[in-house]
Amino acid sequence: MFTARVKNLVLALVVGIALPVAAIAPSHAETFAFASSPLTNLDPAGATINGGFTAFPKTAGMYIQECIAPVGTARPVTCSDTLQLWVSASGGAGSISPTGPIAMKVAGSITGKGVTVDCTVTQCGLFFRLDHTAPTDFSEDKFFPITFKSGAAAPTLAADTVDVTLNGVALVRNVPSNLGYRAPAKIVATAKSGLPVTLTSLTPDCTYANGQFTALKGTGQCALAYSTAGNSTTAAASGNFPFILVPGNQSITGVTKTIKRGAMKALPLQTNFGSDIHYSSVNKNCVVEGNMVQAKKSGACVIRAHAPAKTDMWNELATTLSIPIK
């Protein structure tokens, strides 16, 4: 029964027909269609499945991964850390277009999250799901079984695990994190193997240098890629972390800490992002003209500070400063 089902699926994929096979896909009507070959009798030492999309979701991009077969409508518990593709119509860095040919590499053994599976004895296949822009949408989840030639599987190396933190908080693959414009973002990456980890920004709207990941815009998306080279005992590892860019928060630096009664002090002219600041006095203890403040009475000089927002870059600043008068 299972062999016949696989044969029918292979035929359907080659000619681009979608099959309603409940055993390999959740009970919903996905909108994508994918045609490919071959899916059977593959070389366990490494093979390429060539195909393409004849229909593609309009809501988001898609990930394609080699995974073990899912149970029921759940997503697979083990998917390869390296044998995967990101397909996106928006053309994000690191992605491939859904309108062109798709070449998906597969192998007779896969390693994911520290677990290695022999796909010559365990059912594996191609798992399709929406990408990080729709992390909770399972409507396009679908699994296509593949089989490998009998014989020795590909050599299995110990899986490498890479941990990446942002300001001390662990990042999770395929789960977007918010990143503010010019916000401090210290990145620390370590590999279980001890091998060096290479980090790269996949999009021009963010940069990575000297342990800092910086958003250059306050809207859109970025991705930080990591990789290790692997060695004779450890498999190479690679992947990326998606980020949703949000407007930055302006701040004022260099404000005087105290003012002597009768003295005059200059306040900063601009925020950390270069917006002009408008000041106004709240009480009668001080007088503000432009960016100059003069202390009149003992107590605290209370000042309102305002700086405008910039669309798609940073938020409006509206804050109150309290400066002691001595």
JOBELLIN-V115000 format. One record per pair of residues at least 6 apart in sequence whose C-alpha atoms are under 7 Angstrom apart, sorted by the first residue. I is the first residue (numbers start at 1). J is the second residue. Records with the same first field share a line. If there is no record, write none. Layout:
I=J ; J
This chain:
6=145
9=19
10=39
12=18 ; 19
13=34 ; 35 ; 36
14=35 ; 36 ; 37
15=35
16=33 ; 34 ; 35 ; 54
18=33
24=142 ; 143 ; 144
25=73 ; 141 ; 142 ; 143
26=73 ; 141 ; 142
28=139
30=139 ; 140
31=56 ; 57 ; 140
32=55 ; 56 ; 57
33=53 ; 54 ; 55 ; 56
34=52 ; 53 ; 54
35=51 ; 52 ; 53
36=49 ; 50 ; 51 ; 52
37=49 ; 50 ; 51
38=49
39=49 ; 146 ; 147
40=146 ; 147 ; 148
41=147 ; 148 ; 149
42=147 ; 148 ; 149
43=148 ; 149
44=107 ; 108 ; 148 ; 149 ; 153 ; 154
45=107 ; 108 ; 153 ; 154
46=106 ; 107 ; 108
47=105 ; 106 ; 107
48=103 ; 104 ; 105 ; 106
49=103 ; 104 ; 105
50=102 ; 103 ; 104
51=101 ; 102 ; 103
52=100 ; 101 ; 102
53=98 ; 99
56=98
60=130 ; 131 ; 133 ; 134
61=87 ; 88 ; 89 ; 130 ; 131
62=86 ; 87 ; 88 ; 128 ; 129 ; 130 ; 131
63=85 ; 86 ; 87 ; 128 ; 129 ; 130 ; 131
64=84 ; 85 ; 86 ; 126 ; 127 ; 128 ; 129
65=79 ; 80 ; 83 ; 84 ; 85 ; 126 ; 127 ; 128
66=79 ; 80 ; 83 ; 84 ; 106 ; 124 ; 125 ; 126 ; 127
67=76 ; 78 ; 79 ; 80 ; 124 ; 125 ; 126 ; 127
68=76 ; 78 ; 79 ; 123 ; 124 ; 125
69=76 ; 123 ; 124 ; 125
70=76
78=112
79=112
80=110 ; 111 ; 112
81=111 ; 112 ; 237 ; 238
82=237 ; 238
83=105 ; 106
86=95 ; 96
87=95 ; 96 ; 97 ; 98
88=95 ; 96 ; 97 ; 98
89=97 ; 98
91=97
93=202 ; 203
94=202
107=154
108=118 ; 119 ; 120 ; 148 ; 153 ; 154
109=116 ; 117 ; 118 ; 119 ; 153 ; 154 ; 156
110=116 ; 117 ; 118
111=117 ; 159
113=161
114=159 ; 161
120=148 ; 153
124=145 ; 146
125=143 ; 144 ; 145 ; 146
126=143 ; 144 ; 145
127=142 ; 143 ; 144
128=141 ; 142 ; 143
129=138 ; 140 ; 141 ; 142
130=137 ; 140
132=174 ; 175 ; 176 ; 242
135=175
157=233 ; 234 ; 235
158=233 ; 234 ; 235
159=234 ; 235
160=191 ; 192 ; 193 ; 234 ; 235 ; 236 ; 237
161=191 ; 192
162=189 ; 190 ; 191 ; 192
163=189 ; 190 ; 191
164=170 ; 171 ; 187 ; 188 ; 189 ; 190
165=171 ; 187 ; 188 ; 189
166=185 ; 186 ; 187 ; 188
167=185 ; 186 ; 187
172=241
173=240 ; 241
174=241 ; 242
175=242
176=241 ; 242 ; 243 ; 244
177=242 ; 243 ; 244
178=243 ; 244 ; 245 ; 246
179=215 ; 243 ; 244 ; 245 ; 246
180=215 ; 218 ; 245 ; 246 ; 247 ; 248
181=215 ; 216 ; 217 ; 218 ; 245 ; 246 ; 247 ; 248 ; 313 ; 314
182=214 ; 215 ; 216 ; 248
183=214 ; 248
185=212 ; 213 ; 214
186=211 ; 212 ; 213
187=211 ; 212 ; 213
188=211
189=197
190=197
191=197
195=228
196=228
197=226 ; 227 ; 228
198=226 ; 227 ; 228
199=224 ; 225 ; 226 ; 227
200=208 ; 224 ; 225 ; 226
201=207 ; 208 ; 223 ; 224 ; 225
202=222 ; 223 ; 224 ; 225
203=222 ; 223
205=215 ; 216 ; 217 ; 222
206=213 ; 214 ; 215 ; 216 ; 222
207=213 ; 214 ; 215
208=214
217=245 ; 312 ; 313
218=245 ; 246 ; 247 ; 248 ; 312 ; 313 ; 314
219=245 ; 246 ; 247 ; 312 ; 313
220=244 ; 245
221=243 ; 244 ; 245
222=242 ; 243 ; 244
223=240 ; 241 ; 242 ; 243
224=240 ; 241 ; 242
225=239 ; 240 ; 241
226=238 ; 239 ; 240
227=237 ; 238 ; 239
228=236 ; 237 ; 238
229=236
230=236
247=312 ; 313 ; 314 ; 315
248=313 ; 314 ; 315
249=314 ; 315
250=271 ; 272 ; 273 ; 314 ; 315 ; 317
251=271 ; 272
252=271 ; 272
254=268
255=267 ; 268
257=323
258=323 ; 324 ; 325
259=295 ; 324 ; 325 ; 326
260=295 ; 325 ; 326
261=295 ; 296 ; 297 ; 298 ; 325 ; 326
262=294 ; 295 ; 296
263=294 ; 295
264=292 ; 293 ; 294 ; 295
265=292 ; 293 ; 294
266=291 ; 292 ; 293
267=291 ; 292
268=291
269=276 ; 277 ; 291
270=276 ; 277
271=277
275=307 ; 308
276=307
277=305 ; 306 ; 307
278=305 ; 306 ; 307
279=288 ; 290 ; 291 ; 303 ; 304 ; 305 ; 306
280=288 ; 303 ; 304 ; 305
281=287 ; 288 ; 302 ; 303 ; 304
282=302 ; 303 ; 304
283=301 ; 302
285=295 ; 296 ; 297 ; 298 ; 299 ; 300 ; 301
286=293 ; 294 ; 295 ; 296 ; 297 ; 301
287=293 ; 294 ; 295
288=294
295=325
298=325 ; 326
299=324 ; 325
300=322 ; 323 ; 324 ; 325
301=322 ; 323 ; 324 ; 325
302=320 ; 321 ; 322 ; 323
303=320 ; 321 ; 322
304=319 ; 320 ; 321
305=318 ; 319 ; 320
306=317 ; 318 ; 319
307=316 ; 317 ; 318
308=316 ; 317
309=315 ; 316
